[in-house]
Structures are given as C-alpha cells and as structure tokens.
Amino acid sequence: MPPQPLPSSSSEASQYNCEEVTAAEEWSFLGETDIIERVVKELLEVELTEKAAELYRHVGQWTKALHLFQ
C-alpha cells in the first residue's frame, strides 16, 4: 500500500483512520500484529506532531498580530 498524505480536516482524518484500522485488521489475520501495532503508533505520532506544528504556527501568528496591535 503506497503512502498517502494525511488529510487536514477532522472528518477526513477520522475516515482515514478508519481505513487504516480496517487495513490493519486485514493484516492482523496474517499474523503481523506486532508490525501493525508499531505502524499504527508511528502514524499516531506523526499525526500528533503535525497537529502540534499547526497549533504552534497559529500561536506564532496570534503572537505576531498581538505585537502589531500594541
């Protein structure tokens, strides 16, 4: 399965996560549960890192706007 970019909206992310879980369940029948668990954990870490970076950018923009306002 080729890598796909993570969606930006939460509804798309939920759908993407459901598809990933379904794919993981299919692979688990083949006895690859350890690999699947590691991949799922890595995907969650990547998603959380991207969300944190997005929030950090917003904080930076608000901080800059506040300084310009003062």
Contacts in CASP RR format, 6 or more apart in sequence:
PFRMAT RR
TARGET T0000
AUTHOR 0000-0000-0000
METHOD contacts of the structure
MODEL  1
MPPQPLPSSSSEASQYNCEEVTAAEEWSFLGETDIIERVVKELLEVELTE
KAAELYRHVGQWTKALHLFQ
1 23 0 8 1.000
4 16 0 8 1.000
6 13 0 8 1.000
6 16 0 8 1.000
6 46 0 8 1.000
6 47 0 8 1.000
6 50 0 8 1.000
7 13 0 8 1.000
7 15 0 8 1.000
7 16 0 8 1.000
13 47 0 8 1.000
20 40 0 8 1.000
20 43 0 8 1.000
21 40 0 8 1.000
24 36 0 8 1.000
24 39 0 8 1.000
24 40 0 8 1.000
27 35 0 8 1.000
27 36 0 8 1.000
28 36 0 8 1.000
END
